[in-house]
Amino acid sequence: MSHPVHPGGGPGDFDRLALGYAQRRVVLVAALLGGLCITVAGATWALSSAALGEPPGNGLTMALVGLGATALGWLATAGLRFTGKEPKTVDGNARADRMSGNRVISGWIAFGLVFAACLAAFFLAPRGQEPDVVALLLMMASFPVVLLLGFYRIRWIMRSRSELYARWLAKHPG
C-alpha cells in the first residue's frame, strides 16, 4: 500500500508519524480502560445480585465509582483527544509490530483461563452456590473480559495505524 507523503517529510516519516499517532490513540484507550473495567464489573454485580434476589446496592456503588474513574480518564485526555496537532515521530515500527502480535494477547488469554479456573474452584467450594457468592463470581469474571477487549482494541489500533493516520491526515490537512 502506498502511503501519502506528509508535507514535512519523506515516505519514511509517514510510518514514524503513524506510529506516533497510534500511540496517542492507545493512551486514549488506556485512560478509559481501568474505569470501564470497574464500571462493567459493578454493573455485572448489581444485575446478577438483583436477578438472584439480593440487594444490588454494592454493585451500583461500584459501577458509579467506575463511571467516575472513566470520566476522570476522559477529562484527563480531553486535550489529546481533540487536538489537531501533528503527532510526534516515533521510531520502532518493528518493535510495535512484535508487541501487537498474538504473543501478548495469548498471554492475557492464558491469564483469563487461569482466572476462570480459580473462579470455578471458588464456585465448587462449600459456599460457592449461595446467591451472594455467585454474584461476586460473575463480577470477578467480567473484569478480565473487559480488559481483554481493551487489549484487542489496542492491538487493532497498532495494526491499523497507517490507515488511521491517513484518515487523520485527510481530516487535518496542512
Backbone as ProteinMPNN parsed JSONL, in Angstrom:
{"seq_chain_A": "MSHPVHPGGGPGDFDRLALGYAQRRVVLVAALLGGLCITVAGATWALSSAALGEPPGNGLTMALVGLGATALGWLATAGLRFTGKEPKTVDGNARADRMSGNRVISGWIAFGLVFAACLAAFFLAPRGQEPDVVALLLMMASFPVVLLLGFYRIRWIMRSRSELYARWLAKHPG", "coords_chain_A": {"N_chain_A": [[0.843, -1.18, 0.0], [0.597, 2.185, -0.867], [1.618, 4.963, 0.91], [0.358, 8.191, 1.847], [2.425, 11.027, 1.427], [3.667, 12.949, 3.967], [3.476, 16.503, 4.221], [5.76, 17.591, 5.422], [7.922, 15.835, 5.159], [9.634, 12.831, 4.017], [8.692, 9.574, 2.615], [9.397, 7.699, 4.612], [8.962, 9.068, 6.941], [6.227, 8.99, 7.218], [5.545, 6.458, 8.27], [6.735, 6.6, 10.808], [5.371, 8.785, 11.901], [2.78, 7.75, 11.804], [3.003, 5.713, 13.681], [3.441, 7.273, 15.959], [0.963, 8.589, 16.05], [-0.703, 6.375, 16.484], [0.191, 5.578, 19.002], [-0.697, 7.743, 20.472], [-3.467, 7.338, 20.267], [-3.645, 4.926, 21.64], [-3.029, 5.72, 24.233], [-5.342, 7.15, 24.783], [-7.273, 5.092, 24.856], [-6.241, 3.538, 26.956], [-6.51, 5.297, 29.086], [-9.188, 5.164, 29.653], [-9.716, 2.517, 30.166], [-9.313, 1.246, 32.734], [-11.324, 2.428, 34.358], [-13.567, 1.617, 32.895], [-13.439, -1.153, 33.253], [-14.0, -1.36, 36.007], [-16.559, -0.216, 36.037], [-18.11, -1.998, 34.409], [-17.759, -4.37, 35.848], [-18.981, -3.665, 38.28], [-21.6, -3.137, 37.374], [-22.267, -5.685, 36.451], [-22.203, -7.072, 38.859], [-24.29, -5.763, 40.234], [-26.529, -6.297, 38.545], [-26.546, -9.136, 38.512], [-26.893, -9.619, 41.232], [-29.426, -8.481, 41.657], [-30.932, -10.149, 39.968], [-30.728, -12.51, 41.345], [-32.148, -12.026, 43.588], [-30.941, -10.568, 45.599], [-29.81, -7.572, 47.339], [-28.876, -4.891, 45.183], [-27.149, -2.826, 45.814], [-24.312, -2.556, 46.5], [-23.056, -3.28, 44.109], [-24.087, -1.317, 42.387], [-22.945, 0.955, 43.542], [-20.245, 0.42, 43.071], [-20.275, 0.458, 40.26], [-20.908, 3.149, 39.812], [-18.651, 4.393, 40.925], [-16.78, 3.433, 39.107], [-17.742, 4.671, 36.766], [-17.16, 7.303, 37.459], [-14.336, 7.157, 37.559], [-13.852, 6.55, 34.88], [-14.834, 8.868, 33.666], [-13.02, 10.735, 34.727], [-10.672, 9.801, 33.509], [-11.336, 10.316, 30.85], [-11.601, 13.115, 30.905], [-8.995, 13.797, 31.626], [-7.631, 13.226, 29.312], [-8.744, 14.858, 27.434], [-7.665, 17.076, 26.059], [-5.728, 15.869, 24.453], [-7.38, 14.204, 23.028], [-8.909, 15.855, 21.339], [-7.114, 17.272, 19.818], [-5.618, 18.961, 17.057], [-3.094, 18.873, 16.513], [-0.037, 17.848, 15.081], [1.122, 14.477, 15.321], [3.912, 13.251, 17.286], [6.967, 12.071, 15.875], [7.874, 8.657, 15.972], [10.248, 6.181, 16.47], [10.626, 2.704, 15.804], [8.959, 0.796, 14.52], [9.17, -1.951, 13.943], [9.401, -3.108, 16.47], [6.933, -2.357, 17.535], [5.241, -3.828, 15.895], [5.909, -6.422, 16.704], [5.057, -6.335, 19.387], [2.348, -5.973, 19.138], [1.481, -8.349, 18.345], [0.286, -11.768, 18.369], [1.407, -12.938, 20.599], [1.356, -11.362, 22.993], [-1.414, -11.043, 23.391], [-2.086, -13.722, 23.613], [-0.924, -14.346, 26.055], [-2.586, -12.925, 27.789], [-4.962, -14.257, 27.338], [-4.324, -16.748, 28.39], [-3.988, -15.974, 31.057], [-6.652, -15.25, 31.599], [-7.893, -17.758, 31.381], [-6.696, -19.151, 33.518], [-7.639, -17.552, 35.585], [-10.376, -18.013, 35.288], [-10.415, -20.714, 35.982], [-9.737, -20.529, 38.673], [-11.993, -19.17, 39.568], [-13.895, -21.139, 39.107], [-13.046, -23.023, 40.969], [-13.615, -21.648, 43.33], [-16.349, -21.535, 42.988], [-17.097, -24.164, 43.276], [-16.588, -24.556, 45.911], [-17.719, -24.953, 49.357], [-19.524, -22.732, 50.023], [-20.043, -21.838, 47.544], [-22.357, -21.834, 45.897], [-24.2, -20.111, 46.902], [-26.342, -17.24, 46.665], [-25.117, -14.631, 47.041], [-22.414, -15.165, 46.687], [-22.306, -16.168, 44.08], [-23.02, -13.888, 42.627], [-20.795, -12.262, 43.167], [-18.781, -13.807, 41.978], [-19.508, -13.672, 39.27], [-19.122, -10.955, 38.892], [-16.331, -10.788, 39.266], [-15.524, -12.314, 37.104], [-16.239, -10.741, 34.942], [-14.441, -8.648, 34.853], [-11.778, -9.393, 33.713], [-12.682, -9.888, 31.129], [-13.486, -7.42, 30.037], [-11.039, -6.122, 30.174], [-9.51, -7.69, 28.413], [-10.889, -7.192, 26.003], [-10.263, -4.487, 25.754], [-7.494, -4.689, 25.345], [-7.479, -6.031, 22.906], [-8.559, -3.985, 21.331], [-6.506, -2.099, 21.489], [-4.488, -3.535, 20.21], [-5.63, -3.665, 17.64], [-5.58, -0.949, 16.948], [-2.804, -0.503, 16.811], [-2.113, -2.217, 14.725], [-3.556, -1.138, 12.618], [-2.505, 1.332, 12.187], [-1.43, 2.842, 10.014], [-3.579, 3.255, 8.236], [-5.35, 4.565, 9.962], [-3.898, 6.878, 10.581], [-3.679, 7.99, 8.028], [-6.358, 8.623, 7.56], [-6.67, 10.524, 9.581], [-4.927, 12.477, 8.659], [-6.297, 13.25, 6.337], [-8.445, 14.553, 7.444], [-7.228, 16.648, 8.731], [-5.702, 18.638, 7.038], [-2.539, 19.981, 5.941]], "CA_chain_A": [[0.0, 0.0, 0.0], [1.386, 3.408, -0.868], [1.154, 5.891, 1.935], [0.521, 9.592, 1.479], [3.634, 11.635, 1.961], [3.366, 14.12, 4.784], [4.098, 17.682, 3.632], [7.035, 17.95, 6.036], [8.985, 14.853, 5.08], [9.6, 11.777, 3.027], [7.817, 8.438, 2.885], [9.76, 7.048, 5.872], [8.364, 9.819, 8.037], [4.825, 8.615, 7.384], [5.459, 5.32, 9.184], [7.07, 7.051, 12.158], [4.256, 9.62, 12.353], [1.638, 6.859, 12.03], [3.24, 5.058, 14.969], [3.185, 8.293, 16.979], [-0.485, 8.782, 16.121], [-1.273, 5.172, 17.109], [0.495, 5.629, 20.432], [-1.62, 8.725, 21.034], [-4.772, 6.677, 20.387], [-3.535, 3.91, 22.691], [-3.129, 6.443, 25.509], [-6.756, 7.477, 24.974], [-7.96, 3.868, 25.264], [-5.731, 3.129, 28.264], [-7.038, 6.208, 30.103], [-10.565, 4.776, 29.954], [-9.85, 1.077, 30.368], [-9.467, 0.894, 34.144], [-12.656, 2.824, 34.795], [-14.559, 0.755, 32.241], [-13.411, -2.464, 33.918], [-14.709, -1.215, 37.281], [-17.968, 0.036, 35.734], [-18.753, -3.226, 33.939], [-17.769, -5.318, 36.962], [-20.022, -3.214, 39.206], [-22.91, -3.352, 36.743], [-22.496, -7.135, 36.467], [-22.511, -7.42, 40.243], [-25.627, -5.243, 40.547], [-27.54, -7.033, 37.782], [-26.643, -10.521, 38.972], [-27.484, -9.595, 42.575], [-30.867, -8.243, 41.511], [-31.536, -11.339, 39.364], [-30.738, -13.577, 42.347], [-32.947, -11.602, 44.728], [-30.095, -9.896, 46.582], [-29.784, -6.122, 47.119], [-27.833, -4.535, 44.211], [-26.514, -1.571, 46.215], [-22.845, -2.55, 46.406], [-22.696, -3.281, 42.689], [-24.383, 0.015, 41.832], [-21.909, 1.869, 44.042], [-19.018, 0.123, 42.32], [-20.462, 0.94, 38.891], [-20.819, 4.618, 39.84], [-17.235, 4.73, 41.119], [-16.145, 3.167, 37.815], [-18.113, 5.759, 35.851], [-16.368, 8.47, 37.853], [-12.958, 6.946, 37.107], [-13.859, 6.661, 33.422], [-14.988, 10.295, 33.353], [-11.739, 11.389, 35.017], [-9.745, 9.421, 32.439], [-11.724, 11.035, 29.638], [-11.242, 14.529, 31.091], [-7.533, 13.919, 31.64], [-7.111, 13.111, 27.947], [-9.574, 15.651, 26.519], [-6.796, 17.868, 25.191], [-5.123, 14.944, 23.485], [-8.47, 13.63, 22.239], [-9.442, 16.796, 20.365], [-6.046, 18.078, 19.241], [-5.338, 18.895, 15.631], [-1.638, 18.95, 16.468], [0.664, 16.732, 14.441], [1.751, 13.572, 16.306], [5.373, 13.202, 17.293], [7.501, 10.894, 15.191], [8.351, 7.62, 16.881], [10.952, 5.079, 15.827], [10.353, 1.415, 16.418], [7.844, 0.084, 13.899], [9.354, -3.401, 14.054], [9.074, -3.474, 17.853], [5.478, -2.209, 17.692], [4.611, -4.974, 15.236], [6.09, -7.593, 17.562], [4.271, -6.191, 20.609], [0.915, -6.06, 18.852], [1.242, -9.691, 17.818], [-0.535, -12.703, 19.131], [2.093, -13.372, 21.816], [0.849, -10.608, 24.138], [-2.818, -11.398, 23.578], [-2.121, -15.107, 24.095], [-0.63, -14.304, 27.482], [-3.78, -12.484, 28.511], [-5.947, -15.331, 27.252], [-3.902, -17.736, 29.383], [-4.343, -15.402, 32.352], [-8.101, -15.366, 31.741], [-8.236, -19.156, 31.625], [-6.299, -19.46, 34.898], [-8.582, -16.825, 36.424], [-11.642, -18.748, 35.216], [-10.251, -21.945, 36.763], [-9.83, -20.13, 40.084], [-13.404, -18.894, 39.84], [-14.585, -22.43, 39.171], [-12.697, -23.629, 42.258], [-14.426, -20.959, 44.332], [-17.749, -21.89, 42.771], [-17.307, -25.513, 43.777], [-16.371, -24.544, 47.361], [-18.992, -25.149, 50.064], [-20.449, -21.604, 49.927], [-19.985, -21.38, 46.166], [-23.612, -21.718, 45.173], [-25.09, -19.154, 47.55], [-26.567, -16.125, 45.739], [-24.162, -13.537, 47.149], [-21.131, -15.613, 46.14], [-22.468, -16.266, 42.632], [-22.968, -12.513, 42.097], [-19.396, -11.813, 43.234], [-18.008, -14.543, 40.981], [-19.813, -13.087, 37.963], [-18.445, -9.66, 38.858], [-14.896, -11.007, 39.062], [-15.328, -12.859, 35.765], [-16.435, -9.7, 33.928], [-13.291, -7.742, 34.827], [-10.793, -9.717, 32.673], [-13.296, -9.83, 29.798], [-13.381, -6.03, 29.575], [-9.614, -5.86, 29.996], [-9.089, -8.35, 27.181], [-11.45, -6.423, 24.888], [-9.443, -3.279, 25.628], [-6.215, -5.056, 24.734], [-7.748, -6.283, 21.49], [-8.724, -2.675, 20.686], [-5.161, -1.517, 21.377], [-3.796, -4.268, 19.141], [-6.206, -3.229, 16.372], [-5.058, 0.397, 16.673], [-1.404, -0.611, 16.396], [-2.04, -2.876, 13.415], [-4.22, -0.294, 11.614], [-2.006, 2.698, 12.386], [-1.231, 3.576, 8.757], [-4.892, 3.686, 7.738], [-5.9, 5.549, 10.902], [-3.176, 8.135, 10.415], [-4.06, 8.544, 6.737], [-7.677, 9.264, 7.758], [-6.465, 11.722, 10.382], [-4.319, 13.471, 7.753], [-7.334, 13.73, 5.436], [-9.293, 15.481, 8.21], [-6.395, 17.76, 9.214], [-4.689, 18.938, 6.002], [-1.602, 21.075, 6.12]], "C_chain_A": [[0.878, 1.228, 0.0], [0.757, 4.388, 0.111], [1.283, 7.321, 1.437], [1.785, 10.138, 2.133], [3.221, 12.875, 2.731], [4.093, 15.318, 4.205], [5.481, 17.989, 4.186], [8.14, 16.94, 5.837], [8.763, 13.821, 4.008], [8.707, 10.626, 3.44], [8.148, 7.709, 4.188], [9.16, 7.747, 7.072], [6.912, 9.425, 8.263], [4.689, 7.481, 8.396], [5.753, 5.734, 10.622], [5.972, 7.94, 12.733], [3.015, 8.778, 12.629], [1.789, 6.131, 13.357], [3.008, 6.043, 16.118], [1.701, 8.552, 17.162], [-1.152, 7.589, 16.816], [-0.999, 5.172, 18.605], [-0.387, 6.653, 21.136], [-2.994, 8.089, 21.248], [-4.76, 5.612, 21.482], [-3.633, 4.557, 24.068], [-4.589, 6.777, 25.811], [-7.542, 6.246, 25.437], [-7.538, 3.48, 26.677], [-6.279, 4.019, 29.38], [-8.454, 5.833, 30.522], [-10.688, 3.345, 30.454], [-10.065, 0.681, 31.83], [-10.856, 1.223, 34.667], [-13.748, 1.974, 34.173], [-14.601, -0.633, 32.87], [-14.199, -2.41, 35.225], [-16.203, -1.029, 37.036], [-18.691, -1.25, 35.333], [-18.812, -4.264, 35.062], [-18.861, -4.941, 37.965], [-21.416, -3.441, 38.648], [-23.258, -4.842, 36.722], [-22.892, -7.592, 37.862], [-23.936, -6.993, 40.597], [-26.712, -6.05, 39.829], [-27.684, -8.481, 38.263], [-27.21, -10.588, 40.386], [-28.99, -9.416, 42.488], [-31.568, -9.478, 40.94], [-31.642, -12.488, 40.367], [-31.495, -13.181, 43.614], [-32.157, -10.954, 45.848], [-30.141, -8.39, 46.343], [-28.616, -5.729, 46.2], [-27.001, -3.321, 44.61], [-25.008, -1.528, 46.056], [-22.388, -2.514, 44.946], [-22.962, -1.94, 42.03], [-23.349, 1.039, 42.284], [-20.607, 1.671, 43.271], [-19.12, 0.638, 40.886], [-20.358, 2.463, 38.835], [-19.38, 5.085, 40.055], [-16.477, 4.518, 39.81], [-16.481, 4.228, 36.783], [-17.34, 7.026, 36.169], [-14.921, 8.354, 37.389], [-12.852, 7.055, 35.589], [-13.967, 8.119, 32.999], [-13.689, 11.058, 33.625], [-10.703, 11.052, 33.949], [-10.046, 10.155, 31.148], [-11.322, 12.504, 29.745], [-9.729, 14.732, 31.057], [-6.943, 13.872, 30.234], [-7.897, 13.961, 26.953], [-8.722, 16.485, 25.564], [-6.174, 17.031, 24.095], [-6.176, 14.397, 22.524], [-8.898, 14.56, 21.101], [-8.367, 17.648, 19.696], [-5.977, 17.903, 17.723], [-3.838, 18.923, 15.409], [-1.052, 17.667, 15.874], [1.25, 15.801, 15.51], [3.262, 13.635, 16.209], [5.828, 11.957, 16.548], [8.054, 9.925, 16.235], [9.051, 6.566, 16.048], [10.547, 3.786, 16.508], [9.18, 0.676, 15.821], [7.972, -1.426, 14.049], [8.99, -3.87, 15.464], [7.568, -3.379, 18.078], [4.747, -3.369, 17.035], [4.738, -6.237, 16.081], [5.175, -7.521, 18.776], [2.775, -6.284, 20.344], [0.539, -7.436, 18.305], [0.44, -10.552, 18.767], [0.094, -13.113, 20.454], [1.534, -12.672, 23.055], [-0.597, -10.987, 24.429], [-2.934, -12.823, 24.095], [-1.826, -15.175, 25.583], [-1.843, -13.891, 28.292], [-4.892, -13.52, 28.432], [-5.598, -16.422, 28.27], [-4.238, -17.248, 30.788], [-5.841, -15.537, 32.61], [-8.542, -16.791, 32.025], [-7.872, -19.585, 33.045], [-7.269, -18.797, 35.87], [-9.933, -17.548, 36.444], [-11.557, -20.055, 36.012], [-10.326, -21.641, 38.26], [-11.276, -19.833, 40.463], [-14.198, -20.189, 39.949], [-14.29, -23.129, 40.495], [-13.488, -22.976, 43.385], [-15.883, -21.379, 44.225], [-18.067, -23.268, 43.336], [-17.054, -25.63, 45.281], [-17.727, -24.643, 48.075], [-19.979, -23.979, 49.961], [-20.628, -21.163, 48.484], [-21.302, -21.177, 45.46], [-24.615, -20.791, 45.857], [-25.187, -17.907, 46.672], [-25.538, -14.992, 45.833], [-22.808, -13.907, 46.558], [-21.202, -15.696, 44.618], [-22.38, -14.879, 41.998], [-21.536, -11.986, 42.104], [-18.538, -12.524, 42.197], [-18.263, -13.996, 39.578], [-19.143, -11.729, 37.818], [-16.959, -9.844, 38.582], [-14.605, -11.552, 37.663], [-15.456, -11.78, 34.696], [-15.208, -8.797, 33.793], [-12.272, -8.12, 33.757], [-11.375, -9.699, 31.262], [-13.167, -8.426, 29.229], [-11.923, -5.669, 29.316], [-9.106, -6.468, 28.693], [-9.641, -7.636, 25.952], [-10.671, -5.122, 24.668], [-8.104, -3.57, 24.979], [-6.379, -5.39, 23.255], [-7.903, -4.963, 20.732], [-7.355, -2.014, 20.484], [-4.378, -2.217, 20.271], [-4.313, -3.841, 17.781], [-5.674, -1.843, 15.99], [-3.625, 0.299, 16.164], [-1.278, -1.255, 15.019], [-2.628, -2.008, 12.301], [-3.677, 1.131, 11.617], [-1.847, 3.487, 11.083], [-2.56, 4.098, 8.221], [-5.506, 4.752, 8.649], [-5.224, 6.901, 10.736], [-3.505, 8.783, 9.078], [-5.421, 9.239, 6.832], [-7.546, 10.545, 8.567], [-5.864, 12.838, 9.519], [-5.37, 14.074, 6.808], [-8.245, 14.742, 6.151], [-8.546, 16.741, 8.634], [-5.312, 18.086, 8.179], [-3.767, 20.074, 6.449], [-0.947, 21.061, 7.399]], "O_chain_A": [[1.817, 1.312, 0.791], [-0.455, 4.602, 0.13], [2.209, 7.638, 0.691], [2.152, 9.753, 3.243], [2.515, 13.74, 2.213], [5.224, 15.177, 3.739], [6.299, 18.591, 3.49], [9.246, 17.175, 6.325], [7.837, 13.915, 3.202], [8.044, 10.681, 4.476], [7.246, 7.15, 4.812], [8.88, 7.122, 8.094], [6.416, 9.518, 9.386], [3.829, 7.527, 9.276], [5.092, 5.27, 11.551], [5.673, 7.859, 13.925], [2.278, 9.052, 13.576], [0.81, 5.95, 14.081], [2.434, 5.671, 17.142], [1.227, 8.715, 18.286], [-2.053, 7.766, 17.635], [-1.87, 4.803, 19.394], [-0.78, 6.443, 22.283], [-3.612, 8.282, 22.295], [-5.761, 5.422, 22.174], [-4.254, 3.998, 24.972], [-5.023, 6.697, 26.96], [-8.389, 6.356, 26.323], [-8.381, 3.133, 27.505], [-6.491, 3.549, 30.498], [-8.874, 6.153, 31.634], [-11.675, 3.003, 31.105], [-10.928, -0.148, 32.119], [-11.489, 0.406, 35.336], [-14.737, 1.645, 34.828], [-15.673, -1.224, 33.005], [-14.98, -3.316, 35.516], [-17.025, -1.613, 37.741], [-19.761, -1.553, 35.86], [-19.816, -4.962, 35.204], [-19.586, -5.812, 38.445], [-22.312, -3.887, 39.365], [-24.408, -5.216, 36.949], [-23.805, -8.401, 38.026], [-24.694, -7.763, 41.186], [-27.704, -6.44, 40.445], [-28.796, -8.989, 38.404], [-27.939, -11.527, 40.708], [-29.744, -10.115, 43.165], [-32.67, -9.82, 41.371], [-32.529, -13.335, 40.259], [-31.484, -13.917, 44.6], [-32.675, -10.809, 46.955], [-30.481, -7.964, 45.239], [-27.49, -6.181, 46.41], [-26.212, -2.834, 43.8], [-24.476, -0.553, 45.525], [-21.445, -1.802, 44.599], [-22.167, -1.473, 41.214], [-22.927, 1.89, 41.501], [-19.954, 2.635, 42.871], [-18.157, 1.192, 40.357], [-19.775, 3.006, 37.896], [-18.941, 6.057, 39.441], [-15.627, 5.331, 39.445], [-15.617, 4.644, 36.011], [-16.911, 7.742, 35.264], [-14.342, 9.319, 36.89], [-11.874, 7.593, 35.071], [-13.273, 8.557, 32.081], [-13.303, 11.927, 32.843], [-9.94, 11.922, 33.53], [-9.134, 10.569, 30.432], [-10.773, 13.074, 28.803], [-9.244, 15.727, 30.519], [-5.868, 14.421, 29.995], [-7.731, 13.798, 25.744], [-9.039, 16.581, 24.379], [-6.108, 17.452, 22.94], [-5.893, 14.157, 21.35], [-9.218, 14.089, 20.009], [-8.691, 18.654, 19.065], [-6.247, 16.826, 17.192], [-3.365, 18.988, 14.275], [-1.523, 16.562, 16.142], [1.812, 16.275, 16.497], [3.819, 14.023, 15.182], [5.165, 10.92, 16.582], [8.625, 10.334, 17.246], [8.517, 6.106, 15.038], [10.164, 3.793, 17.677], [8.463, -0.013, 16.545], [6.97, -2.109, 14.262], [8.347, -4.906, 15.63], [6.989, -4.237, 18.744], [3.741, -3.844, 17.56], [3.799, -7.029, 16.17], [4.579, -8.527, 19.161], [2.013, -6.639, 21.243], [-0.588, -7.65, 17.858], [-0.016, -10.108, 19.821], [-0.608, -13.588, 21.346], [1.267, -13.326, 24.063], [-0.962, -11.225, 25.58], [-3.793, -13.107, 24.931], [-2.421, -15.983, 26.296], [-2.1, -14.444, 29.361], [-5.685, -13.647, 29.365], [-6.486, -16.957, 28.934], [-4.719, -18.021, 31.617], [-6.254, -15.896, 33.713], [-9.458, -17.014, 32.816], [-8.636, -20.293, 33.7], [-7.675, -19.405, 36.861], [-10.556, -17.677, 37.498], [-12.533, -20.454, 36.647], [-10.912, -22.408, 39.024], [-11.729, -20.201, 41.547], [-15.08, -20.309, 40.8], [-15.174, -23.755, 41.079], [-13.974, -23.658, 44.287], [-16.568, -21.557, 45.232], [-19.174, -23.509, 43.817], [-17.283, -26.69, 45.864], [-18.769, -24.436, 47.452], [-21.178, -24.221, 49.823], [-21.323, -20.178, 48.238], [-21.364, -20.409, 44.5], [-25.764, -20.7, 45.425], [-24.218, -17.551, 46.002], [-25.13, -14.449, 44.807], [-22.127, -13.054, 45.989], [-20.245, -15.327, 43.938], [-21.743, -14.708, 40.959], [-21.111, -11.335, 41.15], [-17.656, -11.908, 41.598], [-17.33, -13.872, 38.784], [-18.65, -11.388, 36.742], [-16.389, -9.134, 37.754], [-13.546, -11.275, 37.1], [-14.837, -11.895, 33.639], [-14.967, -8.24, 32.722], [-11.912, -7.264, 32.949], [-10.636, -9.514, 30.296], [-12.782, -8.255, 28.072], [-11.615, -4.984, 28.34], [-8.356, -5.828, 27.956], [-8.931, -7.49, 24.957], [-10.449, -4.711, 23.529], [-7.627, -2.789, 24.156], [-5.512, -5.066, 22.444], [-7.424, -4.842, 19.605], [-7.088, -1.439, 19.429], [-3.686, -1.567, 19.487], [-3.524, -3.668, 16.852], [-5.353, -1.602, 14.826], [-3.272, 0.955, 15.183], [-0.414, -0.866, 14.232], [-2.224, -2.143, 11.146], [-4.326, 2.041, 11.1], [-2.109, 4.69, 11.062], [-2.654, 5.251, 7.799], [-6.104, 5.717, 8.174], [-5.882, 7.941, 10.747], [-3.602, 10.007, 8.998], [-5.619, 10.31, 6.258], [-8.22, 11.536, 8.284], [-6.251, 14.0, 9.64], [-5.333, 15.269, 6.516], [-8.752, 15.674, 5.527], [-9.16, 17.782, 8.868], [-4.131, 17.836, 8.422], [-4.144, 20.972, 7.202], [-0.126, 21.934, 7.681]]}, "name": "protein", "num_of_chains": 1, "seq": "MSHPVHPGGGPGDFDRLALGYAQRRVVLVAALLGGLCITVAGATWALSSAALGEPPGNGLTMALVGLGATALGWLATAGLRFTGKEPKTVDGNARADRMSGNRVISGWIAFGLVFAACLAAFFLAPRGQEPDVVALLLMMASFPVVLLLGFYRIRWIMRSRSELYARWLAKHPG"}
